[in-house]
Amino acid sequence: MSLTLYFLRHGETTHSHTDRFCGEMNPELTEVGQEMADAFAVAYAEIPWQAVFVSPMRRTVATAKPLCDKVGIEMQLRDGLKECSYGKWEDLSKAEAYERYGEDYVRWMTEPAWNPPTGGETAVQVASRASLVIAEIEKTCTTGNVLVVSHRSTIRIIVCSLMGIDLGRYRDRIDMPVAAVSVVKFDEYGPLLQRLCDRAHLPARLRN
């Protein structure tokens, strides 16, 4: 039996709904976001989970909680799964970030692997800390199903890293809407992407 990782992006927050930069900020789920978390728990409760690793932010903990409560498993919080820090861009729209920090914004849009948001993190830095959590999971859970609840940029960066995709293209190659599930199986040939951005567990009205 091989190891399979299920990557779940947290449910809707006010910042995800309005598409404002939100890394270190710590908003709660919206009512819709909580519905998304509950829907995931119902749809995935029958999977035999070995472990659940979660970013310690409110939005990710609240997303993981219904499933953890339903199956009786304790979530393990890891800072390495936090969202990319957006530094001085936190709580800004893309237009506002460009207006205030134009040169940094252009560099970040062109090559985010090595160019951070003003005062924030590069994709390489996010990949470095997140990879430590993935390595821990591979070491402690060699087989079975493991849930990883994290954030939009972080999950995209992890998937790019596992699939050998240039980290500088993580925004251009992979989407990651709220409450989406992506599945990576580790077998004898390495990581195999089996599903990407699956939202079939959500009611149709929540997929917009």
C-alpha positions as CSV (number, residue, x, y, z in Angstrom):
1,M,0.0,0.0,0.0
2,S,1.3,3.4,-0.9
3,L,1.1,6.9,0.7
4,T,-1.6,9.2,-0.7
5,L,-1.7,12.9,0.3
6,Y,-5.0,14.8,0.0
7,F,-4.3,18.5,-0.2
8,L,-7.4,20.6,0.9
9,R,-7.5,24.4,0.5
10,H,-9.5,26.1,3.3
11,G,-13.0,27.3,2.8
12,E,-14.1,30.8,1.9
13,T,-13.0,33.8,3.9
14,T,-13.9,37.5,3.3
15,H,-10.4,37.9,1.8
16,S,-10.6,35.0,-0.6
17,H,-14.1,36.2,-1.6
18,T,-12.8,39.7,-2.4
19,D,-9.3,38.4,-3.7
20,R,-7.2,40.5,-1.3
21,F,-3.8,39.4,-0.2
22,C,-4.0,37.3,3.0
23,G,-1.1,35.4,4.2
24,E,-0.2,36.2,7.8
25,M,-3.7,37.7,8.5
26,N,-5.9,35.4,10.3
27,P,-9.6,35.7,9.3
28,E,-12.3,33.3,10.2
29,L,-14.3,31.3,7.6
30,T,-17.4,32.9,6.3
31,E,-20.7,31.1,6.7
32,V,-20.2,29.7,3.2
33,G,-16.7,28.7,4.1
34,Q,-18.0,26.7,7.0
35,E,-20.6,25.0,4.8
36,M,-17.7,24.0,2.5
37,A,-15.8,22.5,5.5
38,D,-18.9,20.6,6.5
39,A,-19.5,19.3,3.0
40,F,-15.9,18.0,2.8
41,A,-16.3,16.2,6.1
42,V,-19.4,14.4,4.9
43,A,-17.9,13.4,1.5
44,Y,-14.6,12.2,2.9
45,A,-15.5,10.7,6.2
46,E,-15.4,7.1,4.9
47,I,-11.7,7.3,3.9
48,P,-9.4,5.6,6.4
49,W,-7.2,8.5,7.5
50,Q,-3.8,7.9,8.9
51,A,-3.2,11.5,9.9
52,V,-4.3,15.1,9.4
53,F,-1.7,17.9,9.1
54,V,-3.0,21.5,9.2
55,S,-1.7,25.0,9.0
56,P,-2.3,26.7,12.4
57,M,-4.4,29.6,11.0
58,R,-8.0,29.9,12.0
59,R,-9.3,29.4,8.4
60,T,-7.5,26.1,8.0
61,V,-8.2,24.7,11.5
62,A,-11.9,25.5,11.0
63,T,-11.8,23.7,7.7
64,A,-10.2,20.6,9.1
65,K,-12.3,20.4,12.3
66,P,-15.5,18.9,10.9
67,L,-13.7,16.0,9.4
68,C,-11.5,15.5,12.4
69,D,-14.5,15.6,14.7
70,K,-16.5,13.2,12.5
71,V,-13.7,10.5,12.3
72,G,-12.2,11.0,15.7
73,I,-8.7,12.0,14.6
74,E,-6.5,14.8,16.1
75,M,-5.1,17.4,13.7
76,Q,-1.4,18.1,13.8
77,L,-0.6,21.8,13.4
78,R,2.5,22.7,11.4
79,D,3.8,26.2,10.7
80,G,5.4,25.0,7.5
81,L,1.9,24.8,6.0
82,K,1.1,28.4,6.5
83,E,0.3,30.7,3.5
84,C,3.0,32.7,1.8
85,S,3.6,35.9,3.8
86,Y,2.7,38.9,1.7
87,G,4.5,41.4,3.9
88,K,3.3,45.0,3.3
89,W,0.8,43.8,0.8
90,E,-1.4,42.1,3.4
91,D,-5.1,43.1,3.1
92,L,-4.4,45.0,-0.2
93,S,-6.0,44.3,-3.6
94,K,-3.7,43.5,-6.5
95,A,-4.4,47.0,-7.9
96,E,-3.5,48.6,-4.5
97,A,-0.3,46.6,-4.2
98,Y,0.8,47.6,-7.8
99,E,0.0,51.3,-7.1
100,R,2.0,51.4,-3.8
101,Y,4.8,49.0,-4.6
102,G,5.0,49.0,-8.4
103,E,8.6,47.8,-8.9
104,D,8.3,45.0,-6.4
105,Y,4.9,44.0,-7.8
106,V,6.3,43.7,-11.4
107,R,9.2,41.6,-10.2
108,W,6.9,39.3,-8.2
109,M,4.6,38.9,-11.1
110,T,7.5,38.1,-13.5
111,E,9.4,35.7,-11.2
112,P,7.8,34.9,-7.8
113,A,10.2,32.1,-7.1
114,W,13.0,34.5,-6.2
115,N,11.2,37.9,-5.8
116,P,8.9,38.3,-2.8
117,P,6.0,40.7,-2.1
118,T,7.5,43.7,-0.3
119,G,8.6,42.3,3.1
120,G,7.2,38.9,2.4
121,E,8.3,35.4,1.2
122,T,9.4,34.0,-2.1
123,A,8.0,30.8,-3.5
124,V,11.4,29.2,-2.9
125,Q,11.1,30.0,0.8
126,V,7.6,28.7,1.0
127,A,8.7,25.5,-0.7
128,S,11.6,25.1,1.6
129,R,9.5,25.2,4.8
130,A,6.6,23.2,3.4
131,S,8.9,20.5,2.1
132,L,10.0,19.8,5.7
133,V,6.4,18.9,6.5
134,I,6.0,16.7,3.5
135,A,9.3,14.9,4.4
136,E,7.9,14.4,8.0
137,I,4.7,12.9,6.6
138,E,6.7,10.6,4.3
139,K,8.8,9.4,7.2
140,T,6.0,8.9,9.8
141,C,3.2,7.8,7.5
142,T,4.8,5.6,4.9
143,T,1.4,4.2,3.7
144,G,-2.2,5.1,3.9
145,N,-4.1,8.4,3.4
146,V,-3.0,11.7,4.9
147,L,-5.0,15.0,4.8
148,V,-3.0,18.2,4.4
149,V,-5.1,21.4,5.0
150,S,-3.3,24.5,3.8
151,H,-3.7,27.6,1.6
152,R,-3.9,28.6,-2.1
153,S,-0.3,29.6,-2.8
154,T,1.3,27.0,-0.5
155,I,-0.6,24.1,-2.0
156,R,0.2,25.2,-5.5
157,I,3.9,25.6,-4.6
158,I,4.0,22.1,-3.0
159,V,2.3,20.5,-6.0
160,C,4.8,22.3,-8.4
161,S,7.7,21.1,-6.3
162,L,6.4,17.5,-6.2
163,M,5.7,17.5,-9.9
164,G,8.9,19.2,-11.0
165,I,7.2,22.3,-12.3
166,D,9.2,25.6,-12.2
167,L,8.2,27.3,-8.9
168,G,8.2,30.6,-10.7
169,R,5.2,29.4,-12.7
170,Y,3.0,28.2,-9.8
171,R,0.4,30.9,-10.5
172,D,0.4,30.3,-14.2
173,R,0.2,26.5,-14.2
174,I,-2.1,25.6,-11.3
175,D,-5.4,27.0,-10.0
176,M,-6.6,26.4,-6.5
177,P,-10.1,27.6,-5.6
178,V,-11.4,27.5,-2.1
179,A,-12.2,24.1,-0.7
180,A,-10.6,22.3,-3.6
181,V,-9.0,18.9,-3.1
182,S,-5.9,17.7,-4.9
183,V,-4.5,14.2,-4.6
184,V,-0.9,13.0,-4.9
185,K,0.0,9.4,-4.6
186,F,3.6,8.3,-3.8
187,D,4.5,5.1,-5.5
188,E,7.7,3.4,-6.8
189,Y,8.2,6.1,-9.5
190,G,7.7,9.0,-7.1
191,P,4.8,11.5,-6.7
192,L,1.8,11.0,-9.1
193,L,-0.8,13.7,-9.4
194,Q,-4.2,11.9,-9.4
195,R,-6.6,14.8,-8.9
196,L,-6.3,18.6,-9.1
197,C,-8.7,21.2,-7.8
198,D,-11.6,18.7,-7.3
199,R,-14.7,20.3,-5.8
200,A,-17.2,17.6,-6.6
201,H,-17.9,17.3,-2.8
202,L,-19.4,20.7,-2.7
203,P,-23.1,21.5,-3.5
204,A,-23.4,23.1,-6.9
205,R,-24.4,26.4,-5.4
206,L,-21.0,26.6,-3.6
207,R,-18.8,25.9,-6.6
208,N,-19.2,29.4,-8.2
